[in-house]
C-alpha cells in the first residue's frame, strides 16, 4: 500500500478556483516568454505565441499554467523589472481572457508579482523561497497563493558544488522555516504550496535522493509540487538529451506522485495529464472511466 501523508488543508479556494488536493494530481504547464529558455529556446518568446501556448496547455488538460519571463540560470541575460513586467503581464492578461485555468507568475520580484496578480494570475511561483519579504507582503495583501521553493543561492547567482549533510532533512527544515515566515507576514497556510526544488542548487545525486525520500518532505502537510520535467538530473540519470527525456521525466514525476506530490510542473502537458489520471486511479483517488474488461 502507498502511504500518502495527510494534507492539513486539502480543499482550497483561490479566487474563483477550487480543488481538493487529496483527490487530484494537478498538471502545471510551462510557458516561458524568454528568448533563451533552457527547454524551448525561445519558441514562446513572442506575445501571441506565449498566449497561444497557455491556451494550448489548457486545451491539453492542464489545470495550471506557469508563466515566466526570466530564466532561473544566472548564465542567461539579465532582465530588468520593467522588462520582466512587459514580458509576463500581457501574457497573463491575454490568457486570462481565453481560459479559466490557474495562472501563476514565476518571479521573485514583488512589483512583477503585484502587476501579474492584478492582470489575473492567482499564484506567485517563487524559486527563491521568499528571500524578499516584500514579496510575501504582496501575496498576503492580494490574497494570492504562493509556491515556496527550496534554493540556497541569491537570485541569478551560482552555487558551485553544493553540499548537504542530509539534503532531505535540510530541504524540509528550510521549507518549514519559509512557510512559517510567510504565515508570519500574513499569508494563510491554505494558500501555500511547497517545492523541494529538484536541481536548484543541487546536483543529480541530491535530486535523486529527494525523489526517493519525497514522503519526508510531503510530511510537512502542504500540497507539494514536483518540477522534474527534462531537468539535468533526468538527463544525467539516463544519458538522454533534452528531446528524448519525456519518458524518464514521466517516470520521475510518477515516483514523485507516489511520494506525495500533488502538482506536476511539466513541459509535455498531454502526456503528463494522462499519467496523472492513471496515477489517480492506481492510488484509488478516482474511479476508472469504464469497467468492461472481463466483466462482459
SULMO-V66577 format. One record per residue. N is the residue number from 1. SS is DSSP state (H for helix, E for strand, - for the rest). PSI is psi in whole degrees, -180 to 180 (999 if undefined). Layout:
N:SS:PSI  N:SS:PSI
This chain:
1:-:136  2:-:128  3:-:122  4:-:115  5:-:136  6:-:151  7:-:140  8:-:-31  9:-:73  10:-:-39  11:E:122  12:E:154  13:E:117  14:E:111  15:-:-128  16:-:10  17:E:142  18:E:155  19:E:169  20:E:102  21:-:-18  22:-:-11  23:-:0  24:-:148  25:-:110  26:E:145  27:E:126  28:E:118  29:E:166  30:E:125  31:E:114  32:E:117  33:-:70  34:-:150  35:-:-5  36:-:32  37:-:147  38:-:-25  39:-:-55  40:-:-1  41:-:42  42:-:10  43:-:-31  44:-:29  45:-:-39  46:-:144  47:H:-50  48:H:-40  49:H:-38  50:H:-46  51:H:-44  52:H:-35  53:H:-37  54:H:-46  55:H:-42  56:H:-39  57:H:-43  58:H:-43  59:H:-26  60:-:-3  61:-:4  62:-:139  63:-:-19  64:E:140  65:E:131  66:E:125  67:E:125  68:E:152  69:-:0  70:-:123  71:-:149  72:-:-37  73:-:131  74:-:-9  75:-:-16  76:-:163  77:-:143  78:-:154  79:-:129  80:-:165  81:H:-45  82:H:-42  83:H:-38  84:H:-42  85:H:-46  86:H:-28  87:H:-46  88:H:-35  89:H:-45  90:H:-31  91:H:-46  92:H:-47  93:H:-45  94:H:-42  95:H:-36  96:H:-29  97:-:-14  98:-:-22  99:-:155  100:-:16  101:-:160  102:E:132  103:E:132  104:E:156  105:E:127  106:E:95  107:-:158  108:-:6  109:-:125  110:H:-43  111:H:-37  112:H:-45  113:H:-46  114:H:-45  115:H:-36  116:H:-38  117:H:-39  118:H:-28  119:H:-9  120:-:-2  121:-:151  122:-:-17  123:E:145  124:E:124  125:E:100  126:E:111  127:-:5  128:-:9  129:-:38  130:-:45  131:-:-36  132:-:109  133:H:-23  134:H:-29  135:H:-41  136:H:-38  137:H:-42  138:H:-44  139:H:-44  140:H:-43  141:H:-35  142:H:-9  143:-:20  144:-:170  145:E:168  146:E:142  147:E:120  148:E:118  149:E:144  150:-:123  151:-:143  152:-:-34  153:-:156  154:-:156  155:-:134  156:-:39  157:-:151  158:-:146  159:-:98  160:-:137  161:-:62  162:-:142  163:-:140  164:-:142  165:-:-43  166:-:103  167:H:-37  168:H:-47  169:H:-41  170:H:-38  171:H:-43  172:H:-44  173:H:-41  174:H:-49  175:H:-41  176:H:-40  177:H:-44  178:H:-33  179:H:-45  180:H:-39  181:H:-41  182:H:-46  183:H:-39  184:H:-25  185:-:4  186:-:8  187:-:120  188:-:143  189:H:-29  190:H:6  191:H:21  192:E:131  193:E:143  194:E:150  195:E:121  196:-:-10  197:-:56  198:-:131  199:-:-14  200:-:109  201:-:36  202:-:150  203:-:180  204:H:-40  205:H:-38  206:H:-45  207:H:-38  208:H:-39  209:H:-41  210:H:-42  211:H:-44  212:H:-40  213:-:26  214:H:-32  215:H:-27  216:H:-34  217:H:-43  218:H:-22  219:-:-9  220:-:-22  221:-:9  222:-:153  223:-:137  224:E:131  225:E:135  226:E:118  227:-:89  228:-:-6  229:-:120  230:-:18  231:-:168  232:H:-37  233:H:-31  234:H:-44  235:H:-42  236:H:-30  237:H:-28  238:H:-17  239:-:16  240:-:142  241:-:167  242:H:-43  243:H:-13  244:H:20  245:-:9  246:H:-52  247:H:-50  248:H:-28  249:H:-42  250:H:-37  251:H:-44  252:H:-41  253:H:-41  254:H:-42  255:H:-38  256:H:-41  257:H:-43  258:H:-19  259:-:0  260:-:-4  261:-:144  262:-:-4  263:E:132  264:E:119  265:E:108  266:-:149  267:-:-45  268:-:97  269:H:-48  270:H:-47  271:H:-38  272:H:-39  273:H:-44  274:H:-42  275:H:-40  276:H:-42  277:H:-39  278:H:-42  279:H:-39  280:H:-41  281:H:-43  282:H:-40  283:-:-3  284:-:21  285:-:-18  286:-:157  287:-:151  288:-:156  289:-:-19  290:-:153  291:-:94  292:-:-30  293:-:121  294:-:20  295:-:-13  296:-:999
